[in-house]
Amino acid sequence: MALATQHQPLLTAAHGGDPRALEQLLKISRPDIRRYAQQHCLLSDVDDAVQEALLIVSRKLPSLRVLAAFSGWLIRLVQRECRRLGRLTLRYDPYEEEKLEQWLVVRDEVGLRRELVAALESLPAHYLEVMLLRDLEELTIEEIAARTGLTRPNVKSRLHRARALAREYLLGGKPASV
């Protein structure tokens, strides 16, 4: 992401408040942001991380003091959004990391696979379907909606609930049921 040097006049104009330059800068930045998010976010969070990072850039670019730092700032924005969205998706509490590490240490790879299979098998079919389409086939929310005939919000809701139930099954030792 060498946007700061590659598009210096555009960046300078956007920083100065030119709405057309800002729009163009966001358009140019989007593929790099998306590529980075695809490597660092949960698959289900990529679109949200990209959108949020672009929104932050559009709101806070005028406050960036050193324009040469734009690329690094953009990467940090995406990193932060990936972590934030990942914590929300997984209901991850950073203070429970030690507990999670202890849970993982007492399980070997075969045991983890068995538990994951059991967690997936415990899911209701309508939750399992969207989870497999998203995480195994790597379909987008829109593609899942088209394939299943569900609305986009319904797909997102089912995916969220499926992950929550699987997590509850794995970490809480409770059977998943709805």
Summary of the structure (lengths in Angstrom):
residues: 178
radius of gyration: 19.9
end to end distance: 44.9
largest distance: 57.8
contacts: 490
relative contact order: 0.10
helix: 81%
strand: 0%
